[in-house]
Amino acid sequence: MVDYETIIPLRLKYLREKFSLSQEEIAKQLKIGQSTYANWEAGRRTPSIGKIAQLADIYETSVDLLLGRTDIDK
């Protein structure tokens, strides 16, 4: 079983760094505050399913990768 509270923050940070983006840049694309995004990466908060879908689009990957249901990037 996947531990979403652990895997989502790890995947968000990994993908953001892979794309060489700042938390602020991602937050602007999502129309949220930088602190909200920082809380997602720190595991203090969890993004809504709508924001997870937006993140998958931004990072050109699948929702399944963000949720840890697969390790295969599309």
N, CA and C atoms as a LAMMPS dump frame, in Angstrom:
ITEM: TIMESTEP
0
ITEM: NUMBER OF ATOMS
222
ITEM: BOX BOUNDS ff ff ff
-5.0000000000000000e+02 5.0000000000000000e+02
-5.0000000000000000e+02 5.0000000000000000e+02
-5.0000000000000000e+02 5.0000000000000000e+02
ITEM: ATOMS id mol type element x y z
1 1 1 N 0.842 -1.181 0
2 1 2 C 0 0 0
3 1 3 C 0.889 1.247 0
4 2 1 N 0.475 2.244 -0.749
5 2 2 C 1.251 3.469 -0.912
6 2 3 C 0.987 4.416 0.257
7 3 1 N 2.033 4.98 0.798
8 3 2 C 1.922 6.002 1.848
9 3 3 C 1.934 7.369 1.164
10 4 1 N 0.738 7.867 0.838
11 4 2 C 0.617 9.116 0.087
12 4 3 C 1.231 10.307 0.804
13 5 1 N 1.153 10.324 2.119
14 5 2 C 1.682 11.454 2.884
15 5 3 C 3.201 11.552 2.794
16 6 1 N 3.839 10.454 2.445
17 6 2 C 5.289 10.437 2.281
18 6 3 C 5.695 10.603 0.824
19 7 1 N 5.008 9.883 -0.072
20 7 2 C 5.441 9.843 -1.474
21 7 3 C 5.148 11.144 -2.221
22 8 1 N 3.996 11.763 -1.971
23 8 2 C 3.65 12.984 -2.709
24 8 3 C 4.683 14.086 -2.491
25 9 1 N 5.048 14.396 -1.246
26 9 2 C 6.076 15.443 -1.06
27 9 3 C 7.403 15.114 -1.752
28 10 1 N 7.813 13.862 -1.688
29 10 2 C 9.072 13.463 -2.336
30 10 3 C 9 13.635 -3.841
31 11 1 N 7.884 13.219 -4.43
32 11 2 C 7.737 13.335 -5.888
33 11 3 C 7.653 14.798 -6.311
34 12 1 N 6.938 15.618 -5.549
35 12 2 C 6.834 17.037 -5.905
36 12 3 C 8.197 17.714 -5.918
37 13 1 N 8.988 17.456 -4.895
38 13 2 C 10.316 18.069 -4.836
39 13 3 C 11.212 17.542 -5.954
40 14 1 N 11.191 16.229 -6.17
41 14 2 C 12.008 15.626 -7.223
42 14 3 C 11.672 16.242 -8.584
43 15 1 N 10.388 16.31 -8.912
44 15 2 C 9.99 16.819 -10.226
45 15 3 C 10.283 18.309 -10.371
46 16 1 N 10.054 19.077 -9.315
47 16 2 C 10.352 20.509 -9.381
48 16 3 C 11.833 20.735 -9.658
49 17 1 N 12.677 19.993 -8.96
50 17 2 C 14.116 20.133 -9.174
51 17 3 C 14.53 19.606 -10.547
52 18 1 N 13.893 18.549 -11.008
53 18 2 C 14.18 18 -12.342
54 18 3 C 13.93 19.057 -13.422
55 19 1 N 12.886 19.856 -13.236
56 19 2 C 12.545 20.897 -14.2
57 19 3 C 13.233 22.232 -13.889
58 20 1 N 14.081 22.254 -12.855
59 20 2 C 14.817 23.459 -12.442
60 20 3 C 13.881 24.645 -12.196
61 21 1 N 12.813 24.381 -11.457
62 21 2 C 11.846 25.419 -11.125
63 21 3 C 11.886 25.709 -9.631
64 22 1 N 11.522 26.922 -9.273
65 22 2 C 11.427 27.28 -7.858
66 22 3 C 10.008 26.984 -7.371
67 23 1 N 9.872 26.931 -6.062
68 23 2 C 8.542 26.76 -5.491
69 23 3 C 7.64 27.92 -5.904
70 24 1 N 8.197 29.102 -5.937
71 24 2 C 7.427 30.287 -6.323
72 24 3 C 6.92 30.185 -7.757
73 25 1 N 7.76 29.684 -8.666
74 25 2 C 7.338 29.548 -10.068
75 25 3 C 6.173 28.56 -10.205
76 26 1 N 6.266 27.452 -9.502
77 26 2 C 5.187 26.463 -9.554
78 26 3 C 3.923 27.038 -8.927
79 27 1 N 4.073 27.691 -7.794
80 27 2 C 2.92 28.281 -7.11
81 27 3 C 2.197 29.278 -8.015
82 28 1 N 2.937 30.085 -8.75
83 28 2 C 2.317 31.051 -9.664
84 28 3 C 1.515 30.336 -10.742
85 29 1 N 2.06 29.242 -11.286
86 29 2 C 1.337 28.493 -12.313
87 29 3 C 0.049 27.891 -11.759
88 30 1 N 0.066 27.518 -10.486
89 30 2 C -1.101 26.914 -9.849
90 30 3 C -2.051 27.954 -9.25
91 31 1 N -1.608 29.23 -9.256
92 31 2 C -2.386 30.321 -8.667
93 31 3 C -2.638 30.081 -7.173
94 32 1 N -1.542 29.735 -6.483
95 32 2 C -1.565 29.541 -5.037
96 32 3 C -0.369 30.267 -4.446
97 33 1 N -0.325 30.375 -3.146
98 33 2 C 0.821 30.995 -2.496
99 33 3 C 2.007 30.047 -2.449
100 34 1 N 3.207 30.626 -2.439
101 34 2 C 4.425 29.827 -2.362
102 34 3 C 4.439 29.003 -1.083
103 35 1 N 3.927 29.563 0.006
104 35 2 C 3.924 28.83 1.274
105 35 3 C 3.026 27.598 1.207
106 36 1 N 1.948 27.673 0.447
107 36 2 C 1.074 26.497 0.272
108 36 3 C 1.847 25.388 -0.424
109 37 1 N 2.544 25.753 -1.495
110 37 2 C 3.327 24.74 -2.208
111 37 3 C 4.434 24.185 -1.311
112 38 1 N 5.089 25.052 -0.567
113 38 2 C 6.15 24.61 0.345
114 38 3 C 5.599 23.617 1.365
115 39 1 N 4.387 23.86 1.85
116 39 2 C 3.762 22.924 2.79
117 39 3 C 3.481 21.569 2.15
118 40 1 N 3.158 21.557 0.87
119 40 2 C 2.956 20.274 0.165
120 40 3 C 4.267 19.498 0.112
121 41 1 N 5.346 20.187 -0.254
122 41 2 C 6.647 19.517 -0.34
123 41 3 C 7.148 19.06 1.028
124 42 1 N 6.786 19.782 2.063
125 42 2 C 7.217 19.426 3.418
126 42 3 C 6.329 18.343 4.037
127 43 1 N 5.233 18.023 3.368
128 43 2 C 4.333 16.998 3.881
129 43 3 C 3.4 17.49 4.973
130 44 1 N 3.317 18.796 5.152
131 44 2 C 2.42 19.359 6.165
132 44 3 C 0.988 19.479 5.664
133 45 1 N 0.823 19.558 4.346
134 45 2 C -0.492 19.636 3.7
135 45 3 C -0.458 18.749 2.47
136 46 1 N -1.636 18.397 1.978
137 46 2 C -1.739 17.572 0.782
138 46 3 C -2.552 18.326 -0.263
139 47 1 N -2.068 18.377 -1.506
140 47 2 C -2.826 19.083 -2.546
141 47 3 C -4.132 18.362 -2.864
142 48 1 N -5.109 19.13 -3.299
143 48 2 C -6.385 18.544 -3.734
144 48 3 C -6.161 17.743 -5.008
145 49 1 N -7.121 16.909 -5.343
146 49 2 C -6.994 16.101 -6.563
147 49 3 C -6.919 17 -7.8
148 50 1 N -7.615 18.132 -7.768
149 50 2 C -7.538 19.066 -8.89
150 50 3 C -6.141 19.635 -9.059
151 51 1 N -5.501 19.979 -7.942
152 51 2 C -4.134 20.511 -8.009
153 51 3 C -3.15 19.413 -8.406
154 52 1 N -3.399 18.188 -7.971
155 52 2 C -2.53 17.08 -8.385
156 52 3 C -2.608 16.903 -9.897
157 53 1 N -3.796 17.019 -10.461
158 53 2 C -3.948 16.914 -11.919
159 53 3 C -3.205 18.049 -12.618
160 54 1 N -3.296 19.276 -12.082
161 54 2 C -2.564 20.403 -12.66
162 54 3 C -1.061 20.178 -12.575
163 55 1 N -0.603 19.661 -11.443
164 55 2 C 0.823 19.382 -11.274
165 55 3 C 1.298 18.344 -12.288
166 56 1 N 0.488 17.329 -12.533
167 56 2 C 0.852 16.317 -13.525
168 56 3 C 1.022 16.967 -14.897
169 57 1 N 0.15 17.906 -15.229
170 57 2 C 0.273 18.612 -16.508
171 57 3 C 1.536 19.468 -16.544
172 58 1 N 1.793 20.199 -15.473
173 58 2 C 2.985 21.059 -15.415
174 58 3 C 4.262 20.229 -15.561
175 59 1 N 4.305 19.104 -14.854
176 59 2 C 5.499 18.261 -14.863
177 59 3 C 5.496 17.23 -15.98
178 60 1 N 4.488 17.306 -16.86
179 60 2 C 4.402 16.418 -18.022
180 60 3 C 4.523 14.949 -17.608
181 61 1 N 3.742 14.578 -16.602
182 61 2 C 3.778 13.215 -16.092
183 61 3 C 2.351 12.766 -15.779
184 62 1 N 2.231 11.634 -15.162
185 62 2 C 0.912 11.111 -14.823
186 62 3 C 0.58 11.368 -13.361
187 63 1 N -0.702 11.396 -13.065
188 63 2 C -1.156 11.487 -11.685
189 63 3 C -0.651 10.271 -10.915
190 64 1 N -0.633 9.111 -11.566
191 64 2 C -0.151 7.888 -10.91
192 64 3 C 1.289 8.035 -10.425
193 65 1 N 2.13 8.714 -11.181
194 65 2 C 3.51 8.922 -10.735
195 65 3 C 3.533 9.809 -9.496
196 66 1 N 2.755 10.891 -9.51
197 66 2 C 2.713 11.792 -8.361
198 66 3 C 2.197 11.088 -7.111
199 67 1 N 1.263 10.163 -7.296
200 67 2 C 0.677 9.45 -6.159
201 67 3 C 1.49 8.224 -5.739
202 68 1 N 2.537 7.923 -6.48
203 68 2 C 3.367 6.773 -6.127
204 68 3 C 2.782 5.446 -6.552
205 69 1 N 1.794 5.486 -7.435
206 69 2 C 1.173 4.244 -7.915
207 69 3 C 2.017 3.576 -9
208 70 1 N 2.955 4.34 -9.541
209 70 2 C 3.907 3.826 -10.521
210 70 3 C 5.215 4.6 -10.375
211 71 1 N 6.285 3.996 -10.819
212 71 2 C 7.566 4.681 -10.855
213 71 3 C 7.967 5.021 -12.28
214 72 1 N 7.075 4.718 -13.209
215 72 2 C 7.353 4.935 -14.619
216 72 3 C 6.816 6.301 -15.033
217 73 1 N 7.729 7.152 -15.489
218 73 2 C 7.35 8.482 -15.967
219 73 3 C 6.944 8.359 -17.43
220 74 1 N 5.898 9.074 -17.805
221 74 2 C 5.447 8.968 -19.211
222 74 3 C 6.283 9.804 -20.142
